[in-house]
Amino acid sequence: MTATSGHDAGPADDSRDLPGGLPDGPLGLPWPRTAVRRADGSVAVGDVGLPELAAAQGTPLYVVDERDMRERAAALRDAMTTAFAEHGAEVELFYAGKAFLCRAVARWMSQEGLGIDTASLGELTTALSAGVDAARVGLHGNNKSDEELELALTAGDKGIGRVVLDSLVEVDRVADVAAGLGVRARVMLRVTTGVHAGGHEYISTGHEDQKFGLSVHPARPGEDSPALTALLAILARPELDLLGLHSHIGSQILDPAGFDAAAREVLRVRAELAERTGVLVPEVDLGGGFGVAYLPGEVELDPERIAKETAAAVVEAAAETGTAVPRVSFEPGRSIAGPAGLTLYTVGTVKPVRLPEGSELAERLYVSIDGGMGDNIRPALYGAAYHAELVGRTSSAPPVRARVVGKHCESGDIVVHDVDLPADVHAGDLLAVAVTGAYGRSMASTYNLLPRPGVVAVRDGEVTPLVRRESVADLLALDLG
């Protein structure tokens, strides 16, 4: 038996019942699309058995289903292209590298027709070193360094495709760097619309009281908004080529209504700028943040639904403002990388803990793994919920309520707060946590001087190392003492 959190894996047509009562066959959500339970109760992804993978590569280990990740990128690309084409509009997708970026992933996304959105010198260098066309790379950030800007403005033939300006002071700063290099910078302006969407406050980025962008709303009646002030300043600098407006309203968004509201605000400012200056910027970027299913029973955001509803909203907003429909771009990351990845762990200590009288449970089983908050900080940072299952065997033991915890020196080092696991879970068992392809490795740390896990891709029975596992020797190599 595996974890039971209301998730029915759904048997394949030729499935057989296992001793624990679960069928072999596809696992379904929230696992990667190629994940299947084999007749012996173990799990394979991309036709690679996870027990065999763990034995060869060690744990903890990030595993990426290459086929699933590519298919998710292609499905979103196709849905957006079709939906906007129906209105005679163009659309382009940029994979948000912050979710997880390495050179192989950058190439995969480029091959699937997506550009790459970056937010640091490391991400920018990674995308360019992977051979991604500089014209299809963007750079974000609220505090870009001179080194980042210089690379952005000199990469390829004409610099990268877009630098997203985040503040009024950045207008002159980027223009001055461009002037010093003798180039013209292609820029967008990030605006905040007041639309608050997504999950935890820390990942909702469209509201006013936060560090990103400039508000589209005036501070006082009769004044220009901070966004319009910055747009006028951009047009006054000949070193800058204003491509358009950028809006990002949050992350883990499951309702397209937020994009509808944001699009209307952004196109209103676009029209206001055109009325004031005669310049109608050609593009609007509505960001990303499309939500995914983290737990059994949750539903993913349908690519066709988000595409059709957002396209309709943009067209309606353009009509309301009497302006042409803009070229539109999006920056999905989590929805492409997240569900395609999982993390493998080996169980160590298993300890039953009696809970205080009056608690919902009399006892909880604490299952310690060989990783923790260093390789998945989101549960500690956001209270994010994840799902785990045993993937190395089957069991006929009854389920018990468990908490999967790491080996870091923190009581808050929790990877899965609540999940049902077989009562006979024991040291040496192989455990997998689903939907860690986004913001797992990319947010990982070496807290307690635990080396970060490696990353491998699996596809059609082949294993491809993407990022080498760190070692203690790697950590000591940085120590100059």
N, C-alpha and C positions, 0 to 999 in steps of 0.2 A: 504493500500500500504506500502511496505517496501522500504529500500534503493534501488536505481537503479543506479548501476555503470556498466551498460552493462551486468549484470548477469541475465541469464535466468535460473531459478531454475530447469526447466524441469519437466513437469507434470508426475505424475504416471499414469498408465493406467486407473485408476478409478478416476482421479482427477476431481475436480469441480472448477469452477472459483469463486474466492472470490470477494467481493465488490470492492476491489482496483484493480482488473484485474490480480492479480497473482494467479497461481494455487496452491492448496494444494498438498502435496506430498514431495518427497525428495528435499532438497535444492541444493545439488550438491556442487561443489567447490566454495569458499574455506572452506566450513563448514565440520564438522565431518561427517563421512559416514552415521551415523544413524540419522542425523538431518533431521526432516520433519516438514513441515508447516501443522498445523492442520486446520480443517474446519473453526475455529473461527479466523484464522489469527495468532494465537500464534505458537510458535515453541517448539518441543520436541526433546530431544537428549537421546538416549538410552532408549526410551519409558518413559522418565521422562519429564513432562512439565516444561519449563523454568520459567514461571510465578509462578507455584506452588513451584518450587525449590527456587526461590528468596524469596518468602514469608516465607518459612521455614528456610532458611539459611542466609538470608540477602545479601546485596550487599555492595561493590564489592565482586565477588566470582569467583574463577577459577574453571572451569568445565572440567573434562577430560572424554572423551568417551573411556572407558576401552576396549571395543570390537575393536574399530578403532585402538587404539594404539597397541594392541596385533596383530591385523591382519597386520598392516604395518611392524611390526618387523618380523613376520612369512613370509610375502611376500618377504622381502629383503633377509632373511635367505635362503629361498628356491631358489630364483633366483640366488644368489651367489653360493650356493652349487651345483646347476645343471650346471651352466656355467663353473665353474672350474673343476668339475668332468669330463666334456667332454674332458678335457686336462690332466686328471690323476692327478690333483692338489687338495690339501685340502685348505679349507677356513674357517675362523672363524670370527664371528662378536662380537664386544664389544659395548654395548650401552654406548654412551657418557653421563655420569651422569650430566655434566655441563648444559645440556639442561633443565633437570628437574629431580631431584632425591629425592625420599623418600623411605621408606622401602617397601611399597606396590609396587611401580614401579620397584624397584630392583628385587622383587620376580617375578613380571609379566615377566620381561625380561629374568630372569633365567629360568622360566618355558617355555619360547618360544625358549630356546636354545642359548641365547646370554650371553656373559660375561658382566662385568661392568667395564667401564673405569672411573677412578676417578682422581681428580686434587687437592685434599686438604685432610686434616685430617678429616674434617666433611664428605666429600663424601666417603672417604675410610671407616670410621667408620660406616656410614649408610649402605653401601653395605654389610659389614661383619656382622653387627647386624641384617640384614634382612635374614641371613642364606645363602648368596651366597657363593659358594665354593671358598675359597681363591685362589685356583689355577686358577680360571677364572676371577680374578680381576687384573686390571692394575693401575699403579700410574704414572701420568704425573706431570709436574711442572718445572719451570725454577729456583726455589729457595726453594727446599724441606727442611723442618725442620727436626731436629734430631728425634722429636716425630713421624713425619710422616714416616720417614725411619725405625725407630725401630718397629713400628706397621706393616709396610709393610713386613719386613724381619722376623717377628715372628708369623704372622697370620697363622692359620691352621697348617698343618704338616711341610711344608717347606717354609713358607712365601707365599706372593701373586705370581701370575703367571708371572708378569713382572714389573720391574721398568724402566721407560724410562729415560735414562740419557740425560741431555740437554746441558751440557757444559763439557769442558775438566776438570775443577776443580772438577766436580761431580764424575768423575771416581774414583779418590783416596778417595774422601769423602765417597761415598757409600761403596767402598771396605773396608775402615777403620771401618765403622759402622758394616759391616758384620763380619769383623775379630773380633771385640770386642764382638759380639754376638755368635761367633762360628758357623756361618752359611755361606752358599754360595748364593749370590744374583743372581737371574735370571734377566738379563738386556737387553734392546735394546738401540740403540743410535738414537736420533732424528737428522735428517739431513735436511738441506734446499737445495732445488734443483734449486732455481731461477725461478721456475714456479709460476706465479702469477695468481690465479684463485679465482672466487667468486665475492662478492658484494663490500661493502665498504672496504677501505684500512685497517681499524681496524680489519676486520675479514678475511683478506687475509694473510695467514701465511707462504707461501712458498717462498716469496721473501727474498733477502739477508738482507736488512736494517730493521731488527726487532729483538725482544728479544729471539725468540725460535730457538733452534737447532744449528747445525754446518754446514757450507757450504761444499758442495761436490766439490767446485771449488777451486783450489790453488790460493793463493794471488799473487804468482809470478810464472812464468814458471819454471819448474824443481823442484818445492817444492811439498811436500805432501799437500793435502787439509786438512783443519781443521778437517773434518770428518774422513779422513783416519788416521790422527795423533791420534785422540781419540780412534779409533777402535784398533790401535796397542797398545795403553795404556791399554785398557780393557783386551786384550789378555795377557798382561804382569802381570795382577793381578789374582792370583789363586782363590781369594775370589769371582770373578765375572764369571758368566756363560753367554757368549754372545749368545743371541737367534737370534738377527737379527737387521735390520735397520727399522727405523720408519720415515715416511714422512707425513706431513699434509700441504696441499697447500692452504687451505682457507675454506670458508663457503658459503652457498647458491650458490653452483655450479650447473649450469644447463647444462653444456657441458662436456661430458666425456673426451674430448680431453686433458684436463688438467691432468687427471689421467694417460693417455697414456704417455705424456711427462715426468711426474714425475717418473713413473715406469721405464722408460728407464734410467733415471739418477741414480736412486737408484740401479738398477741391475748392472749398469756399475761400481759403487763403490764396490758393493758386489763382482763382478768379480775381480776387482783390488786388494781387500783384499785377495782373494783366491790365486791370482797369487803371491802375496808377501809372504804369510804365509802358504798357503796350507789349510787354514780354509775357507770353504764355509758355511756361516751362513745359517741356515735352513729357516728363516722366513723373510718376508717383510711385514710391515704394511703400508698401503696407506692412513690411516686416514679416515676421513669422509667428512662432508660438503655438502652432497647431498641436492640440492635445493628443495623448495616446492612452491606451488602457494599461494601467499598471497592475491591476488585480483581476482575478477571475470574475467574470460577470460584468465587468466594465465594457463599454463600447468605444471603439475608436472613432475619431472624426472621419467621416467619409470624404475622400478627396473630391469626388464629383459634386457633393453637396456644397462644400466650402468654395469650390471653384465657381459653380453656377450662382450661388447667392452673393458672393463677393463681386463677381462680374456685373451682375444686375445692379448692385449698389453703386458701383463706380459709374455705370452708364446713367443711372438716375441722377446721381449727384452732378454729373457733367451737364445733363439737361437742365437741372434746376439752376445752375449757374450760367447757363448759356455759353458754355465753352466746349471745345472739342474733347472727345474722350482721350485721356492720356495713355501713353505707354505705361504699363504697370509691371512692377517687379515685386517678388516675395523672397523671403529668406528663411525657408524651413530648415530646421536642424534636428531637433528632438524627434519629430515625427518620422524622420528617415533613419536616424541612427539608433534611437532608443530601443524600439521593439526588436531590432535585428541583433541585439547583443545580450549576453548574459555573463554572469561571473560564477566561476567554479570555486568552491571551497572544500576543504577537508575538515570534518568535525573533530574536535578535540574533547574538551571536558563537557560532560552532560550533568547538570545539577538541578534536582527538583527544589523549588523554593516555595515554602508555605506562605500564603498571603494573609494580610491582616483580616481579622474577623469582620464580616460585613462586606468583604470584597465580592465581586461577581464570581470569581473563581476561588476555590480553596487552595489550589496549588498551580504554579506555573513551572514549566520545564525550561531552564536556561540552557541553550545549546550554543557552545562557544566554537567559533570557527578560526581559521588561521589567517584571517584578514580582519576587516572592520571599517571603522570610520576613515581610516587612511585611504582606502580604495573606494569608499562610497560615503561621502560626507553628507549627502542630502537628508537622510533621516535625522541626523543630529542638527543640521542647519535649518531645515524647513519642517521637520516632522513628517517628511515624505513617507508614504506607505509603499512597501514592496511585498512581493510574493516569493516564497521559496518552496522547493520540493527536493526530496531525495531522488537522485538521478542515476545511482549506481546499482540499485537492486529493487526488488519488490518486498513487501512485508504484509503479513496477515494480522499484525498487532493493531489494536484499536488506536484511534487518533487521540492525541493529547494536545492541549493548548501550550504552545511553545513561544519563546522569544529567542531570536537568533542574534547573538552578540559577538563582538569582536574581541581582540586580544590587547587593545590599547588600554592605557591606564586612565580610563574615564568611565564613570558609571553611565554616562550618556552614550557610550559606544554601542549603539544598537543599530543593526542592519535591517531587521524585520521585527516590528513591534509585536505583532500577533499573527500566528499561523498555526494550523494544526499539522503536526508531524506524527509519524508512527511512534508508539510508546517505546519501541525497542531501538530507537535511534541511538547510535553509539559511536565511540571514537573510531575514526577511520572511514566513516560513511562519507559519501560524496554528495554535497549539497550544491544546488544551483539557485541563484537569485536572478529573476527575470527582469527584462527591460532596463538593463544597465549600460546599454550601448551609448547613451548620451549622458554626459556629466558624471560618468564614473571615472574613467582614466583621465579625462580632461580636468577634473577637480581634485585628483588624487594628491596626497601629500606623503611625506616621509615622517610623519609624527611618530615619536618614540624610536626614531631611526629604523623604522621598518621599511625596507625597499619596496618600491612600487611594483605591482605585478606586470607581467608582459601581456601583450595583445596578440592573438592569432586569429586569422580568418579561416573559415572552413567552407568548402564548396565541392560538391561532387566527389566526396571521398578524399579530397586533398586538403592538407593543412599548410597554410602560408603564414609564417611569422611576420607580424607587422611592426611591432615595437618590442625590443628586447627587454626581458625581465631585468630589473635592477638588482644589484648585489650589494652586500655590505662593503665590498671593496670599492664599488662606485661611490658610495657615500664617503668613505674615508679619503678617496682621491680628491674630494673637494675640501677636506679638512687640512688647513695649512699649519696646524699646531705642532 
